[in-house]
Amino acid sequence: MIVEYSLSNLLDFRLADKAPFLGDVSERILPGKIKEAGLNIVRGEVLGAPLIAEASAAVELELVDVVEAGDHDIFLGGG
């Protein structure tokens, strides 16, 4: 699957208890982890990126570059 967007979901303190689970568990290991956390996905209006409906704010950007950083990739986006 080729991803052509980068996104960030900003959660407020009401959802702080969800952050460790969302950050530690990979969607590759647990498909549907957002639903498992009791949250919902909506599609962004511009690029159709999957965003967390309960997030205080979300940003979807066109993917510009991917930088390898050890065992992670850093996705760089721009608009």
N, CA, C and O atoms as a MOPAC input file, in Angstrom:
PM7 MOZYME 1SCF
protein

 N      0.84300 1    -1.18200 1     0.00000 1
 C      0.00000 1     0.00000 1     0.00000 1
 C      0.88500 1     1.24200 1     0.00000 1
 O      1.77200 1     1.36100 1     0.84600 1
 N      0.67000 1     2.14100 1    -0.90400 1
 C      1.42800 1     3.38800 1    -0.97700 1
 C      0.60400 1     4.48300 1    -0.30100 1
 O     -0.52300 1     4.77100 1    -0.70400 1
 N      1.18600 1     5.08200 1     0.72600 1
 C      0.52800 1     6.16200 1     1.45600 1
 C      1.00700 1     7.47900 1     0.87300 1
 O      2.20900 1     7.69200 1     0.71400 1
 N      0.08100 1     8.35400 1     0.55800 1
 C      0.44700 1     9.62900 1    -0.05000 1
 C      0.09900 1    10.80800 1     0.84500 1
 O     -0.03700 1    11.93600 1     0.37100 1
 N     -0.04300 1    10.54400 1     2.14000 1
 C     -0.34700 1    11.60400 1     3.07900 1
 C      0.38600 1    11.35500 1     4.39100 1
 O      0.80200 1    10.23600 1     4.69100 1
 N      0.53000 1    12.41500 1     5.15300 1
 C      1.07100 1    12.37100 1     6.50100 1
 C      0.01000 1    13.01900 1     7.37500 1
 O     -0.62800 1    13.98600 1     6.96000 1
 N     -0.18300 1    12.50100 1     8.57000 1
 C     -1.23100 1    13.08500 1     9.40000 1
 C     -0.82000 1    13.11200 1    10.85400 1
 O      0.04400 1    12.35100 1    11.29200 1
 N     -1.45500 1    14.00100 1    11.59300 1
 C     -1.27900 1    14.09200 1    13.03600 1
 C     -2.64400 1    14.30200 1    13.65800 1
 O     -3.41300 1    15.16100 1    13.22700 1
 N     -2.93900 1    13.50000 1    14.68400 1
 C     -4.15100 1    13.66500 1    15.47200 1
 C     -3.72800 1    14.20800 1    16.83100 1
 O     -2.86600 1    13.62500 1    17.48700 1
 N     -4.31500 1    15.30100 1    17.25400 1
 C     -3.97100 1    15.92100 1    18.53200 1
 C     -5.08200 1    15.63100 1    19.53600 1
 O     -6.21200 1    16.09600 1    19.39200 1
 N     -4.73100 1    14.85300 1    20.55000 1
 C     -5.70800 1    14.47100 1    21.57000 1
 C     -5.60000 1    15.40400 1    22.76100 1
 O     -4.49800 1    15.79200 1    23.14700 1
 N     -6.74200 1    15.77100 1    23.35300 1
 C     -6.68200 1    16.59300 1    24.56000 1
 C     -6.58300 1    15.69000 1    25.79300 1
 O     -6.55900 1    14.46500 1    25.66800 1
 N     -6.52600 1    16.28700 1    26.96500 1
 C     -6.28400 1    15.53600 1    28.18800 1
 C     -7.39900 1    14.53900 1    28.50600 1
 O     -7.16100 1    13.58200 1    29.24200 1
 N     -8.59900 1    14.73300 1    27.97800 1
 C     -9.67600 1    13.76200 1    28.20000 1
 C     -9.29500 1    12.38000 1    27.68100 1
 O     -9.76900 1    11.36400 1    28.19000 1
 N     -8.44200 1    12.35100 1    26.67300 1
 C     -8.05600 1    11.08900 1    26.03400 1
 C     -6.61400 1    10.69300 1    26.34800 1
 O     -6.05000 1     9.82200 1    25.68600 1
 N     -6.01800 1    11.32900 1    27.35700 1
 C     -4.61700 1    11.06200 1    27.69100 1
 C     -4.37600 1     9.59800 1    28.04000 1
 O     -3.28900 1     9.07700 1    27.79000 1
 N     -5.36300 1     8.93300 1    28.60900 1
 C     -5.19600 1     7.52400 1    28.96900 1
 C     -5.11500 1     6.62200 1    27.74000 1
 O     -4.65600 1     5.48500 1    27.84700 1
 N     -5.54500 1     7.09700 1    26.59300 1
 C     -5.50200 1     6.32300 1    25.34900 1
 C     -4.14600 1     6.43600 1    24.64800 1
 O     -3.77300 1     5.55200 1    23.87600 1
 N     -3.41500 1     7.50900 1    24.90900 1
 C     -2.17700 1     7.79900 1    24.17600 1
 C     -1.12600 1     6.69500 1    24.26200 1
 O     -0.55500 1     6.34000 1    23.23100 1
 N     -0.84000 1     6.13100 1    25.44900 1
 C      0.18100 1     5.07800 1    25.47800 1
 C     -0.17800 1     3.88300 1    24.60000 1
 O      0.68000 1     3.36300 1    23.88500 1
 N     -1.41600 1     3.44900 1    24.64400 1
 C     -1.86200 1     2.32500 1    23.82200 1
 C     -1.73000 1     2.65400 1    22.34300 1
 O     -1.22700 1     1.84300 1    21.56600 1
 N     -2.17800 1     3.83900 1    21.95500 1
 C     -2.12300 1     4.22500 1    20.54400 1
 C     -0.68700 1     4.34600 1    20.05300 1
 O     -0.39600 1     4.03500 1    18.89800 1
 N      0.21600 1     4.79900 1    20.93000 1
 C      1.60700 1     4.96800 1    20.53600 1
 C      2.42500 1     3.68600 1    20.58400 1
 O      3.36900 1     3.52000 1    19.81200 1
 N      2.07000 1     2.78900 1    21.47900 1
 C      2.86800 1     1.57600 1    21.68000 1
 C      2.45100 1     0.40200 1    20.81200 1
 O      3.27200 1    -0.46600 1    20.51700 1
 N      1.20400 1     0.35800 1    20.40200 1
 C      0.68300 1    -0.78600 1    19.65400 1
 C      0.59700 1    -0.42800 1    18.17200 1
 O     -0.04700 1     0.55200 1    17.79600 1
 N      1.24600 1    -1.22400 1    17.34800 1
 C      1.23700 1    -0.98600 1    15.90900 1
 C     -0.05500 1    -1.49800 1    15.28600 1
 O     -0.56900 1    -2.55100 1    15.66500 1
 N     -0.56600 1    -0.74600 1    14.33500 1
 C     -1.74300 1    -1.18200 1    13.56800 1
 C     -1.43100 1    -2.46900 1    12.81100 1
 O     -2.33500 1    -3.25400 1    12.52400 1
 N     -0.15900 1    -2.69000 1    12.48700 1
 C      0.22800 1    -3.93500 1    11.80600 1
 C      0.03900 1    -5.14700 1    12.70900 1
 O     -0.29900 1    -6.23400 1    12.23900 1
 N      0.25700 1    -4.95600 1    14.00500 1
 C      0.10500 1    -6.04300 1    14.96900 1
 C     -1.34600 1    -6.19800 1    15.41100 1
 O     -1.83400 1    -7.31800 1    15.56100 1
 N     -2.02800 1    -5.09600 1    15.61500 1
 C     -3.41700 1    -5.12000 1    16.05500 1
 C     -4.27400 1    -4.26900 1    15.12100 1
 O     -4.56200 1    -3.10800 1    15.41400 1
 N     -4.68100 1    -4.86000 1    13.98800 1
 C     -5.57600 1    -4.11600 1    13.10000 1
 C     -6.83300 1    -3.69900 1    13.86500 1
 O     -7.40500 1    -4.48900 1    14.61600 1
 N     -7.24700 1    -2.47000 1    13.66800 1
 C     -8.43100 1    -1.97400 1    14.37000 1
 C     -8.12500 1    -1.44000 1    15.75600 1
 O     -9.01500 1    -1.37000 1    16.60200 1
 N     -6.86800 1    -1.05900 1    16.00100 1
 C     -6.49600 1    -0.59000 1    17.33800 1
 C     -7.25800 1     0.67500 1    17.73800 1
 O     -7.51300 1     0.88300 1    18.92400 1
 N     -7.62000 1     1.50900 1    16.79100 1
 C     -8.37300 1     2.73400 1    17.10200 1
 C     -9.72800 1     2.35500 1    17.70400 1
 O    -10.13800 1     2.89600 1    18.73100 1
 N    -10.40200 1     1.43000 1    17.05600 1
 C    -11.69500 1     0.96100 1    17.56100 1
 C    -11.52400 1     0.26800 1    18.91600 1
 O    -12.34100 1     0.43800 1    19.82100 1
 N    -10.44300 1    -0.51800 1    19.03900 1
 C    -10.13200 1    -1.20400 1    20.30300 1
 C     -9.95700 1    -0.19500 1    21.44100 1
 O    -10.27500 1    -0.49100 1    22.59200 1
 N     -9.45200 1     0.99200 1    21.11500 1
 C     -9.26000 1     2.05000 1    22.10800 1
 C    -10.55900 1     2.80400 1    22.39000 1
 O    -10.57900 1     3.70800 1    23.22500 1
 N    -11.63400 1     2.44400 1    21.70700 1
 C    -12.91100 1     3.11000 1    21.91200 1
 C    -13.05600 1     4.39800 1    21.13400 1
 O    -13.88000 1     5.24700 1    21.47600 1
 N    -12.25100 1     4.55200 1    20.08000 1
 C    -12.28600 1     5.75900 1    19.26000 1
 C    -12.79900 1     5.42400 1    17.86300 1
 O    -12.93600 1     4.25400 1    17.50300 1
 N    -13.07500 1     6.44500 1    17.09600 1
 C    -13.64100 1     6.27500 1    15.76100 1
 C    -12.79300 1     6.97200 1    14.71100 1
 O    -12.16300 1     7.99600 1    14.97800 1
 N    -12.78800 1     6.40100 1    13.51400 1
 C    -12.06200 1     6.98100 1    12.37800 1
 C    -13.03300 1     7.70600 1    11.45300 1
 O    -14.11800 1     7.21100 1    11.14900 1
 N    -12.61900 1     8.88300 1    11.01700 1
 C    -13.32000 1     9.60700 1     9.95200 1
 C    -12.28000 1     9.90400 1     8.88200 1
 O    -11.08500 1     9.95000 1     9.17500 1
 N    -12.71000 1    10.10200 1     7.67600 1
 C    -11.79100 1    10.42900 1     6.57700 1
 C    -11.65900 1    11.93300 1     6.45100 1
 O    -12.65000 1    12.66300 1     6.49400 1
 N    -10.41600 1    12.39300 1     6.29400 1
 C    -10.16100 1    13.81700 1     6.11100 1
 C    -10.81600 1    14.34000 1     4.85200 1
 O    -10.98600 1    13.60400 1     3.87900 1
 N    -11.18400 1    15.60600 1     4.86700 1
 C    -11.90400 1    16.21200 1     3.74700 1
 C    -11.02100 1    16.49200 1     2.54200 1
 O    -11.51900 1    16.54900 1     1.41700 1
 N     -9.72600 1    16.66800 1     2.75200 1
 C     -8.84500 1    17.05500 1     1.65500 1
 C     -8.20900 1    15.84000 1     0.97900 1
 O     -8.32700 1    15.66900 1    -0.23400 1
 N     -7.53400 1    14.99600 1     1.76900 1
 C     -6.80000 1    13.85900 1     1.20300 1
 C     -7.42400 1    12.51100 1     1.53400 1
 O     -6.97100 1    11.47900 1     1.04000 1
 N     -8.46100 1    12.51500 1     2.36500 1
 C     -9.08200 1    11.25300 1     2.74600 1
 C     -8.27400 1    10.46500 1     3.76000 1
 O     -8.48400 1     9.26200 1     3.91800 1
 N     -7.34700 1    11.12800 1     4.45400 1
 C     -6.52700 1    10.46500 1     5.46300 1
 C     -7.41300 1    10.01100 1     6.62400 1
 O     -8.39300 1    10.68000 1     6.95200 1
 N     -7.07000 1     8.87200 1     7.25000 1
 C     -7.85600 1     8.41000 1     8.40400 1
 C     -7.52600 1     9.24500 1     9.64100 1
 O     -6.38500 1     9.25600 1    10.10200 1
 N     -8.51700 1     9.93500 1    10.16800 1
 C     -8.33800 1    10.80600 1    11.32200 1
 C     -9.18300 1    10.29500 1    12.48200 1
 O    -10.21200 1     9.65400 1    12.27100 1
 N     -8.75000 1    10.57900 1    13.70500 1
 C     -9.50500 1    10.18300 1    14.88200 1
 C    -10.61400 1    11.20700 1    15.11300 1
 O    -10.34600 1    12.39100 1    15.31200 1
 N    -11.86000 1    10.73700 1    15.08400 1
 C    -13.02000 1    11.63000 1    15.19400 1
 C    -13.03000 1    12.40800 1    16.51200 1
 O    -13.46400 1    13.55900 1    16.54300 1
 N    -12.56000 1    11.79900 1    17.59000 1
 C    -12.58500 1    12.43300 1    18.90700 1
 C    -11.40500 1    13.37200 1    19.16200 1
 O    -11.34600 1    14.00000 1    20.21900 1
 N    -10.47000 1    13.48100 1    18.22400 1
 C     -9.31000 1    14.36200 1    18.38500 1
 C     -9.75000 1    15.82500 1    18.43100 1
 O    -10.70600 1    16.22200 1    17.76500 1
 N     -9.04100 1    16.61000 1    19.22400 1
 C     -9.32300 1    18.05100 1    19.29600 1
 C     -8.98400 1    18.73900 1    17.98700 1
 O     -9.65400 1    19.68500 1    17.57500 1
 N     -7.93700 1    18.25200 1    17.34000 1
 C     -7.51400 1    18.78900 1    16.04800 1
 C     -6.80100 1    17.68200 1    15.28300 1
 O     -6.22600 1    16.76700 1    15.87400 1
 N     -6.84800 1    17.77900 1    13.98600 1
 C     -6.15000 1    16.82100 1    13.13300 1
 C     -5.63300 1    17.56400 1    11.91200 1
 O     -6.26900 1    18.48900 1    11.40500 1
 N     -4.46300 1    17.13400 1    11.45300 1
 C     -3.83900 1    17.76000 1    10.29500 1
 C     -3.51600 1    16.68200 1     9.27700 1
 O     -2.87900 1    15.68300 1     9.61300 1
 N     -3.94300 1    16.86900 1     8.05000 1
 C     -3.56000 1    15.95400 1     6.97500 1
 C     -2.73100 1    16.72800 1     5.96200 1
 O     -3.13000 1    17.79500 1     5.49500 1
 N     -1.57200 1    16.17300 1     5.63000 1
 C     -0.63100 1    16.82700 1     4.72700 1
 C     -0.23400 1    15.87400 1     3.61400 1
 O     -0.23000 1    14.65700 1     3.80100 1
 N      0.09800 1    16.42800 1     2.45900 1
 C      0.63600 1    15.59900 1     1.38200 1
 C      2.00900 1    15.10000 1     1.79600 1
 O      2.81600 1    15.86300 1     2.32500 1
 N      2.27700 1    13.82400 1     1.55800 1
 C      3.56000 1    13.23400 1     1.90600 1
 C      4.65200 1    13.79900 1     0.99800 1
 O      4.53600 1    13.75800 1    -0.22700 1
 N      5.71400 1    14.32900 1     1.61200 1
 C      6.81900 1    14.92000 1     0.87700 1
 C      8.02200 1    13.98300 1     0.86300 1
 O      8.68300 1    13.82500 1    -0.16300 1
 N      8.30300 1    13.35800 1     2.01800 1
 C      9.47700 1    12.50600 1     2.11600 1
 C      9.31700 1    11.55700 1     3.29200 1
 O      8.54100 1    11.81000 1     4.21300 1
 N     10.06400 1    10.46000 1     3.24500 1
 C     10.13000 1     9.51600 1     4.35600 1
 C     11.60400 1     9.36600 1     4.72600 1
 O     12.43300 1     9.03400 1     3.87800 1
 N     11.92100 1     9.61100 1     5.99200 1
 C     13.29100 1     9.53400 1     6.48100 1
 C     13.40600 1     8.32900 1     7.40100 1
 O     12.66500 1     8.21100 1     8.37700 1
 N     14.34400 1     7.42900 1     7.08500 1
 C     14.56900 1     6.27400 1     7.95200 1
 C     15.31700 1     6.73400 1     9.19000 1
 O     16.31000 1     7.45700 1     9.09900 1
 N     14.82500 1     6.30300 1    10.36300 1
 C     15.43700 1     6.68700 1    11.64000 1
 C     15.47900 1     5.45300 1    12.54800 1
 O     14.62100 1     5.27600 1    13.41300 1
 N     16.47100 1     4.62300 1    12.33900 1
 C     16.57900 1     3.39400 1    13.13700 1
 C     15.46000 1     2.44100 1    12.80100 1
 O     15.30600 1     2.03800 1    11.64800 1
 N     14.66300 1     2.07100 1    13.81500 1
 C     13.56600 1     1.13600 1    13.58200 1
 C     12.25000 1     1.84100 1    13.28400 1
 O     11.19500 1     1.20700 1    13.27700 1
 N     12.30400 1     3.14900 1    13.03900 1
 C     11.11900 1     3.93300 1    12.70400 1
 C     11.34400 1     4.67600 1    11.38800 1
 O     12.47500 1     4.84200 1    10.93000 1
 N     10.26000 1     5.10600 1    10.80900 1
 C     10.30700 1     6.02000 1     9.67000 1
 C      9.67500 1     7.32800 1    10.11500 1
 O      8.69700 1     7.32600 1    10.86400 1
 N     10.22200 1     8.42900 1     9.66400 1
 C      9.65200 1     9.73900 1     9.94700 1
 C      9.02700 1    10.24000 1     8.64700 1
 O      9.70100 1    10.36300 1     7.62500 1
 N      7.73900 1    10.52500 1     8.70500 1
 C      7.00000 1    10.98400 1     7.52600 1
 C      6.93300 1    12.50600 1     7.54500 1
 O      6.46100 1    13.10200 1     8.51300 1
 N      7.40500 1    13.12700 1     6.48000 1
 C      7.40500 1    14.57600 1     6.35400 1
 C      6.32400 1    14.99800 1     5.37800 1
 O      6.24300 1    14.50800 1     4.25100 1
 N      5.50100 1    15.91700 1     5.84300 1
 C      4.40600 1    16.36100 1     5.00100 1
 C      4.43500 1    17.85700 1     4.78600 1
 O      5.08400 1    18.59600 1     5.52700 1
 N      3.72800 1    18.28900 1     3.76700 1
 C      3.62400 1    19.71200 1     3.45900 1
 C      2.28800 1    19.98800 1     2.81200 1
 O      1.60300 1    19.06700 1     2.36500 1
 N      1.93100 1    21.19400 1     2.76500 1
 C      0.63000 1    21.52400 1     2.20400 1
 C      0.79000 1    22.57200 1     1.22700 1
 O     -0.19000 1    23.00900 1     0.62400 1

